[in-house]
Amino acid sequence: MTPIEIKTPFITLGQLLKYINLASSGGEVKALLASTRIFVNDELENRRGKKCYPGDRIQIDDDVWCIAPCR
């Protein structure tokens, strides 16, 4: 599990995907969400505007990230 430090109260899923270098633009984020199963706190998510808060866990395939502080 890889921790992600943010300096704001939340980060959107689209911003997060760009931050971890899985997408470089909003269009790529949209395509990634359409073609890949992404889970936020063990729930399937496809909204790029989904707000992720400290403690949230994001899973894509076998890779897992968490917004610090991690649970």
C-alpha positions as CSV (number, residue, x, y, z in Angstrom):
1,M,0.0,0.0,0.0
2,T,1.4,3.3,-1.1
3,P,0.5,6.4,1.0
4,I,-0.4,9.7,-0.8
5,E,0.1,12.9,1.0
6,I,-2.2,15.8,0.2
7,K,-2.3,19.3,1.5
8,T,-6.0,19.9,0.9
9,P,-9.1,18.5,2.7
10,F,-9.8,16.1,-0.3
11,I,-8.6,15.2,-3.8
12,T,-10.9,14.1,-6.6
13,L,-10.4,10.7,-8.1
14,G,-9.5,12.3,-11.5
15,Q,-6.9,14.5,-9.8
16,L,-5.6,11.5,-7.9
17,L,-5.2,9.4,-11.1
18,K,-3.2,12.2,-12.7
19,Y,-1.1,12.7,-9.4
20,I,-0.1,9.0,-9.5
21,N,0.8,9.2,-13.2
22,L,-1.9,6.9,-14.5
23,A,-3.3,9.6,-16.7
24,S,-2.0,12.9,-17.9
25,S,-5.3,14.7,-18.9
26,G,-9.0,14.7,-18.1
27,G,-9.7,12.8,-21.3
28,E,-7.3,10.0,-20.3
29,V,-8.9,9.9,-16.9
30,K,-12.3,9.5,-18.5
31,A,-11.0,6.6,-20.7
32,L,-9.3,5.0,-17.8
33,L,-12.4,5.0,-15.7
34,A,-14.4,3.5,-18.6
35,S,-11.9,0.7,-19.2
36,T,-10.6,-0.2,-15.7
37,R,-12.2,-1.4,-12.5
38,I,-11.2,1.2,-9.8
39,F,-12.3,0.7,-6.2
40,V,-12.5,3.4,-3.6
41,N,-12.9,1.9,-0.1
42,D,-13.8,-1.4,-1.7
43,E,-16.7,0.1,-3.8
44,L,-16.5,0.2,-7.6
45,E,-16.2,3.8,-8.7
46,N,-16.4,5.4,-12.1
47,R,-16.9,9.1,-11.3
48,R,-13.8,11.3,-11.8
49,G,-15.3,13.9,-9.5
50,K,-15.5,11.4,-6.6
51,K,-13.9,13.1,-3.5
52,C,-11.2,11.1,-1.8
53,Y,-10.4,12.0,1.8
54,P,-7.6,11.1,4.2
55,G,-8.0,7.5,5.1
56,D,-9.6,6.5,1.8
57,R,-8.2,3.5,0.0
58,I,-8.0,3.3,-3.8
59,Q,-7.4,0.0,-5.6
60,I,-6.6,-0.5,-9.3
61,D,-5.9,-4.1,-10.2
62,D,-3.3,-5.3,-7.6
63,D,-2.0,-1.8,-6.8
64,V,-3.4,0.0,-3.7
65,W,-2.9,3.6,-2.6
66,C,-4.3,5.4,0.4
67,I,-4.7,9.0,1.3
68,A,-2.5,9.7,4.3
69,P,-3.2,9.0,7.1
70,C,-3.8,5.4,6.0
71,R,-6.2,3.0,7.8
